[in-house]
């Protein structure tokens, strides 16, 4: 994809929103995935609302918001409904059902570029997934079942999906390199999405996440050229991505049930 094509993708909010939603599909084998004109739903069945998402962004947003509300309610898993673009006009539908606005998420993007590969970067295999799950569970404070959504053993065998990590032997008594930071990458049409990027507890603020984002961009460039790498980040985390060269494409409003938020 050349620079002009990238600009076209990023200029088309509609295409970017659809592509991001489609990237959830490989994660929903135990749940549900569907989309329509102006909405999508991705339910992984994880016990954490951040992993069961829906987006309303266009078309008849009132009807779409009602549809995603009914689908998520029927599924019964803690969930989040995101509103973007025209979808912001559907907020009252969710409010009428007792849902509340829980803040916002930034849709960030970083164009993959040619750069030296970080010597600590590795693509994780099936044997490494247990370490990725342990890292994610501790870092995000989520249940093992939630960590297993992004870092399931099958991920290592799934086309278009891979986990990458930064390994370092710092502070290791035996000198063996250990996984310090990892993330899930998913190819989705014209973009690649970044999920569940975290750094090992006790190893934060040492540059591992920044290294991983930059290394992931160089790694992606060797595979797909200058595609846009996209991620949803909470505002407090967005500066980490900006420091690595990413930009904010747009901000999505986040709605959920109060009891789900209190339990997350």
KEFI-676527 format. One line per field, with one value per residue (C-alpha): x, y, z; residue in three letters; chain. Coordinates in steps of 0.02 Angstrom, whole numbers, plus 50000, padded with zeros to 5 digits. Last residue first. Example, Ala and Ser with C-alpha at 12.3 -4.5 7.8 and 13.67 -1.06 7.14 Angstrom:
BEGIN
x: 50684 50615
y: 49947 49775
z: 50357 50390
rest: SER ALA
kette: A A
This chain:
BEGIN
x: 49281 49143 49102 49096 48978 48865 48857 48800 48905 48939 49102 49118 49241 49382 49457 49613 49735 49917 50058 50243 50305 50272 50094 50069 50123 50023 49864 49874 49783 49658 49608 49671 49592 49725 49768 49921 49908 49995 50166 50227 50139 50266 50426 50323 50235 50401 50454 50288 50295 50471 50410 50262 50369 50508 50382 50306 50477 50535 50575 50417 50341 50446 50366 50216 50260 50214 50050 49977 49807 49764 49847 49755 49825 49743 49683 49585 49600 49766 49772 49921 49920 50039 50186 50303 50440 50454 50611 50788 50889 51038 51010 50981 50877 50883 50887 50877 50758 50621 50505 50347 50245 50082 50013 49853 49835 49835 49799 49921 50002 49830 49773 49867 49752 49833 49699 49553 49659 49687 49500 49487 49633 49531 49590 49705 49774 49959 49939 49819 49914 50084 50015 49928 50086 50185 50059 50067 50253 50235 50118 50246 50281 50355 50512 50582 50734 50851 50737 50718 50798 50670 50552 50384 50214 50093 50036 49854 49754 49569 49552 49430 49301 49218 49099 48937 48797 48673 48501 48402 48347 48530 48569 48438 48486 48663 48603 48659 48839 48816 48829 49017 49065 48975 49050 48943 49035 48999 48987 48920 48734 48720 48539 48590 48726 48606 48468 48585 48662 48489 48430 48587 48560 48380 48430 48583 48484 48641 48805 48927 48865 49006 48993 49118 49143 49327 49332 49180 49277 49207 49261 49122 49220 49075 49108 48962 48961 48865 48834 48774 48784 48902 48909 49023 48972 49051 49176 49253 49251 49435 49461 49315 49378 49478 49314 49269 49430 49402 49226 49281 49425 49313 49185 49318 49382 49527 49637 49605 49635 49796 49857 49819 49917 50065 50075 50000
y: 49766 49739 49922 49942 49795 49859 50032 49961 50019 50163 50224 50373 50350 50472 50498 50465 50495 50488 50364 50404 50304 50450 50458 50276 50307 50469 50367 50272 50398 50430 50245 50162 50082 50025 50044 49999 50084 49993 50046 49875 49714 49592 49692 49845 49748 49707 49890 49945 49807 49861 50038 49980 49852 49975 50099 49960 49909 50084 50057 50133 49963 49813 49778 49696 49637 49758 49762 49778 49696 49721 49807 49811 49793 49893 49881 49719 49665 49589 49557 49593 49539 49624 49584 49660 49589 49408 49336 49316 49188 49255 49131 49264 49370 49555 49605 49456 49544 49484 49604 49524 49483 49388 49340 49342 49341 49152 49068 48940 49046 49112 48934 48938 49078 49246 49372 49277 49185 49345 49355 49177 49206 49345 49524 49634 49717 49683 49523 49438 49503 49439 49269 49254 49301 49173 49036 49090 49054 48869 48910 49023 49206 49315 49389 49565 49588 49626 49771 49764 49910 50028 50033 50103 50048 50194 50221 50239 50282 50263 50351 50281 50379 50401 50284 50353 50267 50129 50129 50075 50254 50306 50181 50253 50429 50404 50369 50537 50492 50360 50496 50491 50368 50276 50126 50000 49907 49733 49621 49457 49417 49370 49429 49597 49615 49577 49688 49836 49807 49814 49966 50060 50012 50072 50242 50251 50232 50239 50274 50244 50115 50008 49850 49774 49622 49617 49779 49720 49581 49408 49351 49293 49358 49465 49577 49681 49798 49952 50076 49961 49792 49684 49521 49427 49310 49211 49072 49098 49285 49330 49299 49417 49564 49631 49655 49794 49887 49869 49939 50089 50126 50111 50233 50353 50370 50492 50358 50240 50374 50431 50251 50235 50393 50331 50168 50000
z: 51796 51925 51945 51758 51736 51875 51795 51627 51480 51363 51282 51165 51023 50985 50813 50710 50854 50801 50827 50831 50981 51099 51031 51081 51260 51261 51226 51391 51501 51360 51353 51196 51044 50920 50738 50632 50462 50320 50255 50192 50233 50305 50324 50369 50507 50591 50583 50660 50790 50837 50867 50971 51064 51103 51173 51278 51343 51387 51571 51641 51678 51731 51899 51819 51643 51505 51410 51236 51236 51051 50902 50737 50560 50422 50241 50266 50447 50500 50687 50801 50984 51106 51219 51346 51458 51402 51479 51412 51509 51606 51749 51880 51763 51808 51624 51508 51388 51272 51181 51117 50964 50952 50784 50682 50493 50484 50650 50719 50856 50899 50937 51102 51162 51199 51154 51227 51356 51454 51480 51542 51660 51743 51721 51826 51670 51704 51803 51683 51532 51590 51639 51472 51377 51476 51436 51253 51237 51197 51053 50971 51003 50867 50943 50964 51076 50933 50879 50690 50600 50523 50373 50420 50480 50487 50666 50708 50864 50899 51066 51193 51290 51458 51548 51479 51571 51531 51612 51458 51424 51430 51293 51176 51228 51165 50988 50917 50950 50815 50684 50709 50844 50984 51074 51167 51304 51370 51523 51452 51448 51264 51267 51335 51204 51062 51131 51154 50982 50903 51001 50953 50771 50772 50843 50731 50570 50462 50550 50692 50816 50884 50988 51107 51217 51266 51366 51463 51552 51584 51409 51293 51142 51082 50932 50867 50717 50662 50521 50383 50467 50566 50662 50781 50921 51062 51079 50908 50940 50938 50752 50714 50815 50667 50573 50694 50657 50471 50485 50585 50465 50313 50384 50445 50268 50279 50358 50214 50082 50166 50167 49982 49943 50046 49949 50000
rest: UNK UNK UNK UNK UNK UNK UNK UNK UNK UNK UNK UNK UNK UNK UNK UNK UNK UNK UNK UNK UNK UNK UNK UNK UNK UNK UNK UNK UNK UNK UNK UNK UNK UNK UNK UNK UNK UNK UNK UNK UNK UNK UNK UNK UNK UNK UNK UNK UNK UNK UNK UNK UNK UNK UNK UNK UNK UNK UNK UNK UNK UNK UNK UNK UNK UNK UNK UNK UNK UNK UNK UNK UNK UNK UNK UNK UNK UNK UNK UNK UNK UNK UNK UNK UNK UNK UNK UNK UNK UNK UNK UNK UNK UNK UNK UNK UNK UNK UNK UNK UNK UNK UNK UNK UNK UNK UNK UNK UNK UNK UNK UNK UNK UNK UNK UNK UNK UNK UNK UNK UNK UNK UNK UNK UNK UNK UNK UNK UNK UNK UNK UNK UNK UNK UNK UNK UNK UNK UNK UNK UNK UNK UNK UNK UNK UNK UNK UNK UNK UNK UNK UNK UNK UNK UNK UNK UNK UNK UNK UNK UNK UNK UNK UNK UNK UNK UNK UNK UNK UNK UNK UNK UNK UNK UNK UNK UNK UNK UNK UNK UNK UNK UNK UNK UNK UNK UNK UNK UNK UNK UNK UNK UNK UNK UNK UNK UNK UNK UNK UNK UNK UNK UNK UNK UNK UNK UNK UNK UNK UNK UNK UNK UNK UNK UNK UNK UNK UNK UNK UNK UNK UNK UNK UNK UNK UNK UNK UNK UNK UNK UNK UNK UNK UNK UNK UNK UNK UNK UNK UNK UNK UNK UNK UNK UNK UNK UNK UNK UNK UNK UNK UNK UNK UNK UNK UNK UNK UNK UNK UNK UNK UNK UNK UNK
kette: A A A A A A A A A A A A A A A A A A A A A A A A A A A A A A A A A A A A A A A A A A A A A A A A A A A A A A A A A A A A A A A A A A A A A A A A A A A A A A A A A A A A A A A A A A A A A A A A A A A A A A A A A A A A A A A A A A A A A A A A A A A A A A A A A A A A A A A A A A A A A A A A A A A A A A A A A A A A A A A A A A A A A A A A A A A A A A A A A A A A A A A A A A A A A A A A A A A A A A A A A A A A A A A A A A A A A A A A A A A A A A A A A A A A A A A A A A A A A A A A A A A A A A A A A A A A A A A A A A A A A A A A
